[in-house]
């Protein structure tokens, strides 16, 4: 299936952070999906390979969402939040990924 080889160093940096929010938790419980913040230029195959490499789980599919950063004011100065690229990674049935770290 994965005929394309990715650079392992690149894959280690593709996943920036897991997203822990109410929505992410709800999606995780319902559909066996984990949510990650990923690099702006990460591709779906890269994200899939990275998750499989780092967590040793079988990935079923990857959906990606780009969120534009909002402009916010801090007193007089105007700042801008970063653009965020989120990846919803669906795992194969029976696969599990523990990000909460209670049973590490």
Phi and psi in radians as a Rosetta constraint file:
Dihedral C 1 N 2 CA 2 C 2 CIRCULARHARMONIC -1.587 0.35
Dihedral N 2 CA 2 C 2 N 3 CIRCULARHARMONIC 1.464 0.35
Dihedral C 2 N 3 CA 3 C 3 CIRCULARHARMONIC -1.335 0.35
Dihedral N 3 CA 3 C 3 N 4 CIRCULARHARMONIC -0.455 0.35
Dihedral C 3 N 4 CA 4 C 4 CIRCULARHARMONIC -1.399 0.35
Dihedral N 4 CA 4 C 4 N 5 CIRCULARHARMONIC 2.279 0.35
Dihedral C 4 N 5 CA 5 C 5 CIRCULARHARMONIC -1.731 0.35
Dihedral N 5 CA 5 C 5 N 6 CIRCULARHARMONIC 2.315 0.35
Dihedral C 5 N 6 CA 6 C 6 CIRCULARHARMONIC -1.835 0.35
Dihedral N 6 CA 6 C 6 N 7 CIRCULARHARMONIC 2.687 0.35
Dihedral C 6 N 7 CA 7 C 7 CIRCULARHARMONIC -1.234 0.35
Dihedral N 7 CA 7 C 7 N 8 CIRCULARHARMONIC 2.176 0.35
Dihedral C 7 N 8 CA 8 C 8 CIRCULARHARMONIC -1.119 0.35
Dihedral N 8 CA 8 C 8 N 9 CIRCULARHARMONIC -0.637 0.35
Dihedral C 8 N 9 CA 9 C 9 CIRCULARHARMONIC -1.086 0.35
Dihedral N 9 CA 9 C 9 N 10 CIRCULARHARMONIC -0.711 0.35
Dihedral C 9 N 10 CA 10 C 10 CIRCULARHARMONIC -1.122 0.35
Dihedral N 10 CA 10 C 10 N 11 CIRCULARHARMONIC -0.776 0.35
Dihedral C 10 N 11 CA 11 C 11 CIRCULARHARMONIC -1.084 0.35
Dihedral N 11 CA 11 C 11 N 12 CIRCULARHARMONIC -0.609 0.35
Dihedral C 11 N 12 CA 12 C 12 CIRCULARHARMONIC -1.144 0.35
Dihedral N 12 CA 12 C 12 N 13 CIRCULARHARMONIC -0.452 0.35
Dihedral C 12 N 13 CA 13 C 13 CIRCULARHARMONIC -1.732 0.35
Dihedral N 13 CA 13 C 13 N 14 CIRCULARHARMONIC -0.098 0.35
Dihedral C 13 N 14 CA 14 C 14 CIRCULARHARMONIC -1.119 0.35
Dihedral N 14 CA 14 C 14 N 15 CIRCULARHARMONIC -0.815 0.35
Dihedral C 14 N 15 CA 15 C 15 CIRCULARHARMONIC -1.456 0.35
Dihedral N 15 CA 15 C 15 N 16 CIRCULARHARMONIC 2.004 0.35
Dihedral C 15 N 16 CA 16 C 16 CIRCULARHARMONIC -1.423 0.35
Dihedral N 16 CA 16 C 16 N 17 CIRCULARHARMONIC -0.888 0.35
Dihedral C 16 N 17 CA 17 C 17 CIRCULARHARMONIC -2.840 0.35
Dihedral N 17 CA 17 C 17 N 18 CIRCULARHARMONIC 2.631 0.35
Dihedral C 17 N 18 CA 18 C 18 CIRCULARHARMONIC -1.291 0.35
Dihedral N 18 CA 18 C 18 N 19 CIRCULARHARMONIC 2.578 0.35
Dihedral C 18 N 19 CA 19 C 19 CIRCULARHARMONIC -1.738 0.35
Dihedral N 19 CA 19 C 19 N 20 CIRCULARHARMONIC 2.065 0.35
Dihedral C 19 N 20 CA 20 C 20 CIRCULARHARMONIC -1.975 0.35
Dihedral N 20 CA 20 C 20 N 21 CIRCULARHARMONIC 1.780 0.35
Dihedral C 20 N 21 CA 21 C 21 CIRCULARHARMONIC -2.498 0.35
Dihedral N 21 CA 21 C 21 N 22 CIRCULARHARMONIC 3.034 0.35
Dihedral C 21 N 22 CA 22 C 22 CIRCULARHARMONIC -1.072 0.35
Dihedral N 22 CA 22 C 22 N 23 CIRCULARHARMONIC -0.773 0.35
Dihedral C 22 N 23 CA 23 C 23 CIRCULARHARMONIC -1.110 0.35
Dihedral N 23 CA 23 C 23 N 24 CIRCULARHARMONIC -0.794 0.35
Dihedral C 23 N 24 CA 24 C 24 CIRCULARHARMONIC -1.080 0.35
Dihedral N 24 CA 24 C 24 N 25 CIRCULARHARMONIC -0.694 0.35
Dihedral C 24 N 25 CA 25 C 25 CIRCULARHARMONIC -1.174 0.35
Dihedral N 25 CA 25 C 25 N 26 CIRCULARHARMONIC -0.713 0.35
Dihedral C 25 N 26 CA 26 C 26 CIRCULARHARMONIC -1.098 0.35
Dihedral N 26 CA 26 C 26 N 27 CIRCULARHARMONIC -0.806 0.35
Dihedral C 26 N 27 CA 27 C 27 CIRCULARHARMONIC -1.088 0.35
Dihedral N 27 CA 27 C 27 N 28 CIRCULARHARMONIC -0.705 0.35
Dihedral C 27 N 28 CA 28 C 28 CIRCULARHARMONIC -1.075 0.35
Dihedral N 28 CA 28 C 28 N 29 CIRCULARHARMONIC -0.757 0.35
Dihedral C 28 N 29 CA 29 C 29 CIRCULARHARMONIC -1.199 0.35
Dihedral N 29 CA 29 C 29 N 30 CIRCULARHARMONIC -0.697 0.35
Dihedral C 29 N 30 CA 30 C 30 CIRCULARHARMONIC -1.298 0.35
Dihedral N 30 CA 30 C 30 N 31 CIRCULARHARMONIC -0.765 0.35
Dihedral C 30 N 31 CA 31 C 31 CIRCULARHARMONIC -2.152 0.35
Dihedral N 31 CA 31 C 31 N 32 CIRCULARHARMONIC 0.221 0.35
Dihedral C 31 N 32 CA 32 C 32 CIRCULARHARMONIC 0.975 0.35
Dihedral N 32 CA 32 C 32 N 33 CIRCULARHARMONIC 0.861 0.35
Dihedral C 32 N 33 CA 33 C 33 CIRCULARHARMONIC -2.149 0.35
Dihedral N 33 CA 33 C 33 N 34 CIRCULARHARMONIC 2.409 0.35
Dihedral C 33 N 34 CA 34 C 34 CIRCULARHARMONIC -1.951 0.35
Dihedral N 34 CA 34 C 34 N 35 CIRCULARHARMONIC 2.625 0.35
Dihedral C 34 N 35 CA 35 C 35 CIRCULARHARMONIC -2.039 0.35
Dihedral N 35 CA 35 C 35 N 36 CIRCULARHARMONIC 2.308 0.35
Dihedral C 35 N 36 CA 36 C 36 CIRCULARHARMONIC -2.245 0.35
Dihedral N 36 CA 36 C 36 N 37 CIRCULARHARMONIC 2.600 0.35
Dihedral C 36 N 37 CA 37 C 37 CIRCULARHARMONIC -1.489 0.35
Dihedral N 37 CA 37 C 37 N 38 CIRCULARHARMONIC 2.286 0.35
Dihedral C 37 N 38 CA 38 C 38 CIRCULARHARMONIC -2.194 0.35
Dihedral N 38 CA 38 C 38 N 39 CIRCULARHARMONIC 2.928 0.35
Dihedral C 38 N 39 CA 39 C 39 CIRCULARHARMONIC -1.054 0.35
Dihedral N 39 CA 39 C 39 N 40 CIRCULARHARMONIC 2.620 0.35
Dihedral C 39 N 40 CA 40 C 40 CIRCULARHARMONIC -1.054 0.35
Dihedral N 40 CA 40 C 40 N 41 CIRCULARHARMONIC -0.537 0.35
Dihedral C 40 N 41 CA 41 C 41 CIRCULARHARMONIC -1.860 0.35
Dihedral N 41 CA 41 C 41 N 42 CIRCULARHARMONIC 0.303 0.35
Dihedral C 41 N 42 CA 42 C 42 CIRCULARHARMONIC -1.286 0.35
Dihedral N 42 CA 42 C 42 N 43 CIRCULARHARMONIC 2.438 0.35
Dihedral C 42 N 43 CA 43 C 43 CIRCULARHARMONIC -1.732 0.35
Dihedral N 43 CA 43 C 43 N 44 CIRCULARHARMONIC 2.847 0.35
Dihedral C 43 N 44 CA 44 C 44 CIRCULARHARMONIC -1.035 0.35
Dihedral N 44 CA 44 C 44 N 45 CIRCULARHARMONIC -0.818 0.35
Dihedral C 44 N 45 CA 45 C 45 CIRCULARHARMONIC -1.056 0.35
Dihedral N 45 CA 45 C 45 N 46 CIRCULARHARMONIC -0.640 0.35
Dihedral C 45 N 46 CA 46 C 46 CIRCULARHARMONIC -1.113 0.35
Dihedral N 46 CA 46 C 46 N 47 CIRCULARHARMONIC -0.785 0.35
Dihedral C 46 N 47 CA 47 C 47 CIRCULARHARMONIC -1.085 0.35
Dihedral N 47 CA 47 C 47 N 48 CIRCULARHARMONIC -0.771 0.35
Dihedral C 47 N 48 CA 48 C 48 CIRCULARHARMONIC -1.037 0.35
Dihedral N 48 CA 48 C 48 N 49 CIRCULARHARMONIC -0.838 0.35
Dihedral C 48 N 49 CA 49 C 49 CIRCULARHARMONIC -1.104 0.35
Dihedral N 49 CA 49 C 49 N 50 CIRCULARHARMONIC -0.679 0.35
Dihedral C 49 N 50 CA 50 C 50 CIRCULARHARMONIC -1.132 0.35
Dihedral N 50 CA 50 C 50 N 51 CIRCULARHARMONIC -0.783 0.35
Dihedral C 50 N 51 CA 51 C 51 CIRCULARHARMONIC -1.120 0.35
Dihedral N 51 CA 51 C 51 N 52 CIRCULARHARMONIC -0.731 0.35
Dihedral C 51 N 52 CA 52 C 52 CIRCULARHARMONIC -1.146 0.35
Dihedral N 52 CA 52 C 52 N 53 CIRCULARHARMONIC -0.665 0.35
Dihedral C 52 N 53 CA 53 C 53 CIRCULARHARMONIC -1.194 0.35
Dihedral N 53 CA 53 C 53 N 54 CIRCULARHARMONIC -0.814 0.35
Dihedral C 53 N 54 CA 54 C 54 CIRCULARHARMONIC -1.386 0.35
Dihedral N 54 CA 54 C 54 N 55 CIRCULARHARMONIC -0.581 0.35
Dihedral C 54 N 55 CA 55 C 55 CIRCULARHARMONIC -1.980 0.35
Dihedral N 55 CA 55 C 55 N 56 CIRCULARHARMONIC -0.043 0.35
Dihedral C 55 N 56 CA 56 C 56 CIRCULARHARMONIC 0.933 0.35
Dihedral N 56 CA 56 C 56 N 57 CIRCULARHARMONIC 0.867 0.35
Dihedral C 56 N 57 CA 57 C 57 CIRCULARHARMONIC -2.223 0.35
Dihedral N 57 CA 57 C 57 N 58 CIRCULARHARMONIC 2.794 0.35
Dihedral C 57 N 58 CA 58 C 58 CIRCULARHARMONIC -1.552 0.35
Dihedral N 58 CA 58 C 58 N 59 CIRCULARHARMONIC 2.211 0.35
Dihedral C 58 N 59 CA 59 C 59 CIRCULARHARMONIC -1.747 0.35
Dihedral N 59 CA 59 C 59 N 60 CIRCULARHARMONIC 2.301 0.35
Dihedral C 59 N 60 CA 60 C 60 CIRCULARHARMONIC -1.527 0.35
Dihedral N 60 CA 60 C 60 N 61 CIRCULARHARMONIC -0.773 0.35
Dihedral C 60 N 61 CA 61 C 61 CIRCULARHARMONIC -2.858 0.35
Dihedral N 61 CA 61 C 61 N 62 CIRCULARHARMONIC 2.864 0.35
Dihedral C 61 N 62 CA 62 C 62 CIRCULARHARMONIC -2.297 0.35
Dihedral N 62 CA 62 C 62 N 63 CIRCULARHARMONIC 2.233 0.35
Dihedral C 62 N 63 CA 63 C 63 CIRCULARHARMONIC -1.994 0.35
Dihedral N 63 CA 63 C 63 N 64 CIRCULARHARMONIC 2.527 0.35
Dihedral C 63 N 64 CA 64 C 64 CIRCULARHARMONIC -2.206 0.35
Dihedral N 64 CA 64 C 64 N 65 CIRCULARHARMONIC 2.430 0.35
Dihedral C 64 N 65 CA 65 C 65 CIRCULARHARMONIC -2.194 0.35
Dihedral N 65 CA 65 C 65 N 66 CIRCULARHARMONIC 2.289 0.35
Dihedral C 65 N 66 CA 66 C 66 CIRCULARHARMONIC -1.769 0.35
Dihedral N 66 CA 66 C 66 N 67 CIRCULARHARMONIC 2.184 0.35
Dihedral C 66 N 67 CA 67 C 67 CIRCULARHARMONIC -1.962 0.35
Dihedral N 67 CA 67 C 67 N 68 CIRCULARHARMONIC 2.172 0.35
Dihedral C 67 N 68 CA 68 C 68 CIRCULARHARMONIC -1.295 0.35
Dihedral N 68 CA 68 C 68 N 69 CIRCULARHARMONIC 2.454 0.35
Dihedral C 68 N 69 CA 69 C 69 CIRCULARHARMONIC -1.273 0.35
Dihedral N 69 CA 69 C 69 N 70 CIRCULARHARMONIC 2.442 0.35
Dihedral C 69 N 70 CA 70 C 70 CIRCULARHARMONIC -1.517 0.35
Dihedral N 70 CA 70 C 70 N 71 CIRCULARHARMONIC 2.685 0.35
Dihedral C 70 N 71 CA 71 C 71 CIRCULARHARMONIC -1.536 0.35
Dihedral N 71 CA 71 C 71 N 72 CIRCULARHARMONIC 2.253 0.35
Dihedral C 71 N 72 CA 72 C 72 CIRCULARHARMONIC -2.208 0.35
Dihedral N 72 CA 72 C 72 N 73 CIRCULARHARMONIC 2.642 0.35
Dihedral C 72 N 73 CA 73 C 73 CIRCULARHARMONIC -1.845 0.35
Dihedral N 73 CA 73 C 73 N 74 CIRCULARHARMONIC 2.403 0.35
Dihedral C 73 N 74 CA 74 C 74 CIRCULARHARMONIC -2.087 0.35
Dihedral N 74 CA 74 C 74 N 75 CIRCULARHARMONIC 1.631 0.35
Dihedral C 74 N 75 CA 75 C 75 CIRCULARHARMONIC 1.120 0.35
Dihedral N 75 CA 75 C 75 N 76 CIRCULARHARMONIC -2.126 0.35
Dihedral C 75 N 76 CA 76 C 76 CIRCULARHARMONIC -1.411 0.35
Dihedral N 76 CA 76 C 76 N 77 CIRCULARHARMONIC -0.588 0.35
Dihedral C 76 N 77 CA 77 C 77 CIRCULARHARMONIC -1.373 0.35
Dihedral N 77 CA 77 C 77 N 78 CIRCULARHARMONIC 2.558 0.35
Dihedral C 77 N 78 CA 78 C 78 CIRCULARHARMONIC -1.834 0.35
Dihedral N 78 CA 78 C 78 N 79 CIRCULARHARMONIC 2.203 0.35
Dihedral C 78 N 79 CA 79 C 79 CIRCULARHARMONIC -2.030 0.35
Dihedral N 79 CA 79 C 79 N 80 CIRCULARHARMONIC 2.979 0.35
Dihedral C 79 N 80 CA 80 C 80 CIRCULARHARMONIC -2.379 0.35
Dihedral N 80 CA 80 C 80 N 81 CIRCULARHARMONIC 2.315 0.35
Dihedral C 80 N 81 CA 81 C 81 CIRCULARHARMONIC -1.333 0.35
Dihedral N 81 CA 81 C 81 N 82 CIRCULARHARMONIC 2.709 0.35
Dihedral C 81 N 82 CA 82 C 82 CIRCULARHARMONIC -1.234 0.35
Dihedral N 82 CA 82 C 82 N 83 CIRCULARHARMONIC 2.640 0.35
Dihedral C 82 N 83 CA 83 C 83 CIRCULARHARMONIC -1.223 0.35
Dihedral N 83 CA 83 C 83 N 84 CIRCULARHARMONIC 2.499 0.35
Dihedral C 83 N 84 CA 84 C 84 CIRCULARHARMONIC -2.165 0.35
Dihedral N 84 CA 84 C 84 N 85 CIRCULARHARMONIC 2.392 0.35
Dihedral C 84 N 85 CA 85 C 85 CIRCULARHARMONIC -1.990 0.35
Dihedral N 85 CA 85 C 85 N 86 CIRCULARHARMONIC 2.072 0.35
Dihedral C 85 N 86 CA 86 C 86 CIRCULARHARMONIC -1.867 0.35
Dihedral N 86 CA 86 C 86 N 87 CIRCULARHARMONIC 2.499 0.35
Dihedral C 86 N 87 CA 87 C 87 CIRCULARHARMONIC -2.082 0.35
Dihedral N 87 CA 87 C 87 N 88 CIRCULARHARMONIC 2.185 0.35
Dihedral C 87 N 88 CA 88 C 88 CIRCULARHARMONIC -1.710 0.35
Dihedral N 88 CA 88 C 88 N 89 CIRCULARHARMONIC 1.931 0.35
Dihedral C 88 N 89 CA 89 C 89 CIRCULARHARMONIC -1.802 0.35
Dihedral N 89 CA 89 C 89 N 90 CIRCULARHARMONIC 1.971 0.35
Dihedral C 89 N 90 CA 90 C 90 CIRCULARHARMONIC -1.536 0.35
Dihedral N 90 CA 90 C 90 N 91 CIRCULARHARMONIC 2.253 0.35
Dihedral C 90 N 91 CA 91 C 91 CIRCULARHARMONIC -1.643 0.35
Dihedral N 91 CA 91 C 91 N 92 CIRCULARHARMONIC 2.720 0.35
Dihedral C 91 N 92 CA 92 C 92 CIRCULARHARMONIC -1.105 0.35
Dihedral N 92 CA 92 C 92 N 93 CIRCULARHARMONIC 2.639 0.35
Dihedral C 92 N 93 CA 93 C 93 CIRCULARHARMONIC -0.986 0.35
Dihedral N 93 CA 93 C 93 N 94 CIRCULARHARMONIC 2.389 0.35
Dihedral C 93 N 94 CA 94 C 94 CIRCULARHARMONIC 1.606 0.35
Dihedral N 94 CA 94 C 94 N 95 CIRCULARHARMONIC -0.241 0.35
Dihedral C 94 N 95 CA 95 C 95 CIRCULARHARMONIC -1.530 0.35
Dihedral N 95 CA 95 C 95 N 96 CIRCULARHARMONIC 2.569 0.35
Dihedral C 95 N 96 CA 96 C 96 CIRCULARHARMONIC -2.443 0.35
Dihedral N 96 CA 96 C 96 N 97 CIRCULARHARMONIC 2.526 0.35
Dihedral C 96 N 97 CA 97 C 97 CIRCULARHARMONIC -2.279 0.35
Dihedral N 97 CA 97 C 97 N 98 CIRCULARHARMONIC 2.079 0.35
Dihedral C 97 N 98 CA 98 C 98 CIRCULARHARMONIC -1.802 0.35
Dihedral N 98 CA 98 C 98 N 99 CIRCULARHARMONIC 1.829 0.35
Dihedral C 98 N 99 CA 99 C 99 CIRCULARHARMONIC -1.641 0.35
Dihedral N 99 CA 99 C 99 N 100 CIRCULARHARMONIC -0.334 0.35
Dihedral C 99 N 100 CA 100 C 100 CIRCULARHARMONIC -1.240 0.35
Dihedral N 100 CA 100 C 100 N 101 CIRCULARHARMONIC -0.466 0.35
Dihedral C 100 N 101 CA 101 C 101 CIRCULARHARMONIC 1.333 0.35
Dihedral N 101 CA 101 C 101 N 102 CIRCULARHARMONIC 0.377 0.35
Dihedral C 101 N 102 CA 102 C 102 CIRCULARHARMONIC -1.247 0.35
Dihedral N 102 CA 102 C 102 N 103 CIRCULARHARMONIC -0.802 0.35
Dihedral C 102 N 103 CA 103 C 103 CIRCULARHARMONIC -1.781 0.35
Dihedral N 103 CA 103 C 103 N 104 CIRCULARHARMONIC 1.077 0.35
